[in-house]
Amino acid sequence: QGAPGCVPWGVVNTYLNDYLSTNRGMTVEGATLIILIFGVGNGAGVTFGGIGSTYLYSNYGPRYPSLFSGCAAILGCFPMWFMLNYNFNSGNGNNGIDNGESRGSLLIFILISLLAGFLSGITGPIVKSTLQNVTLPQMRGQAFALLNTFDDFGRGLGPAFVAWMIENMGGRQKAFNIGVGGWIFCGILNGMLFWTVEKDEENVRSAVESMLIQHKDCISTGGFVEEESLEEKSSLHQDWSVKDNSVSILDILEVSRFT
């Protein structure tokens, strides 16, 4: 979900400002304001995504945050498509902020940009928290490294891919509309976790509990670790207690010398 989800960000970060001023009839100042408002909405979306996913997780279980993030990613395409296809000038020949009609159009653009940024920011914190919950502690570093690799891969090649589409699809408008569709693939892949994430979390929880039991057993034997089942270890401890009522440090060292 990281690579296709980053293609629309290539449109926003690299091309959108120039596209709005050159192709959609906005002034450079107005286009810059729209990008700023998009960033404000994105920050609000990140905050709401974290709070909303926490509420859903606490009250409805681990399945619904992923569904929430998937729906938000898909819905974020619609305000972006509006921004890409709406003619800001509306054919009135003005430069974008000189009369009441254009000011009204600017207000519409601000609200749409705020909504687009808000919806695009929800997915990020949910993806990271979900990944942490379904990954074993000793594997989390590798898992997040892989996530960041694909995110960076999408951010790096996203603008290049969009540039290729501009050249081969007859202009920026069509290429940008297709590029924004990357959020649809991102949303679908996130939504598919609805059917798997609960079982994945249970598997991780069981594995962590097993490791804790083994750790406690290791401490109880003074650091003696062997490749036996917990039942065999329990039987061995009972045999020692019958023989000696306690296990001395010398006994442990003698046993560990042969393991």
GIUR-V819458 format. One record per backbone hydrogen bond with DSSP energy under -0.5 kcal/mol. NH is the residue of the N-H (numbers start at 1). CO is the residue of the C=O. Records with the same first field share a line. If there is no record, write none. Layout:
NH = CO, CO
This chain:
5 = 1
6 = 2, 3
7 = 3, 4
8 = 4
10 = 6, 7
11 = 7
12 = 8
13 = 9
14 = 10
15 = 10, 11
16 = 11
19 = 15
20 = 16
21 = 17
22 = 18
23 = 19
24 = 19
26 = 20
31 = 27
32 = 28
33 = 29
34 = 30
35 = 31
36 = 32
37 = 33
38 = 34
39 = 35
40 = 36
41 = 37
42 = 38
43 = 39
44 = 40
45 = 41
46 = 42
47 = 43
48 = 44
49 = 45
50 = 46
51 = 47
52 = 48
53 = 49
54 = 50
55 = 51
56 = 52
57 = 53
58 = 54
59 = 55
60 = 56
61 = 56, 57
64 = 61
66 = 62
67 = 63
68 = 64
69 = 65
70 = 66
71 = 67
72 = 68
73 = 69
74 = 70
75 = 71
76 = 72
77 = 74
78 = 75
79 = 75
80 = 76
81 = 77
82 = 78
83 = 79
84 = 80
85 = 81
86 = 82
88 = 24, 86
89 = 24
90 = 87
92 = 89
103 = 99
104 = 100
105 = 101
106 = 102
107 = 103
108 = 104
109 = 105
110 = 106
111 = 107
112 = 108
113 = 109
114 = 110
115 = 111
116 = 112
117 = 113
118 = 114
119 = 115
120 = 116
121 = 117, 118
122 = 118, 119
125 = 121
126 = 122
127 = 123
128 = 124
129 = 125
130 = 126
131 = 127
132 = 128
133 = 129
134 = 130
135 = 132
139 = 136
140 = 136, 137
143 = 139
144 = 140
145 = 141
146 = 142
147 = 143
148 = 144
149 = 145
150 = 146
151 = 147
152 = 148
153 = 149
154 = 150
155 = 151
156 = 152
157 = 153
158 = 154
159 = 155
160 = 156
161 = 157
162 = 158
163 = 159
164 = 160
165 = 161
166 = 162
167 = 163
168 = 164
169 = 165
171 = 166
175 = 171
176 = 172
177 = 173
178 = 174
179 = 175
180 = 176
181 = 177, 178
182 = 179
183 = 180
184 = 181
185 = 181
186 = 182
187 = 183
188 = 184
189 = 185
190 = 186
191 = 187
192 = 188
193 = 190
194 = 191
195 = 192
196 = 193
197 = 193
200 = 196
201 = 197
202 = 198
203 = 199
204 = 200
205 = 201
206 = 202
207 = 203
208 = 204
209 = 205
210 = 206
211 = 207
212 = 208
213 = 209
214 = 210
215 = 211
216 = 212
217 = 213
218 = 214
219 = 215
220 = 216
221 = 217
222 = 219
223 = 218
224 = 221
225 = 223
228 = 226
233 = 229
234 = 230
235 = 231
236 = 232
237 = 233
238 = 234
239 = 235
240 = 236
241 = 237
242 = 238
243 = 239
244 = 240
245 = 240, 241
248 = 246
252 = 248
253 = 249
254 = 250
255 = 251
256 = 252
257 = 253
258 = 255
259 = 256
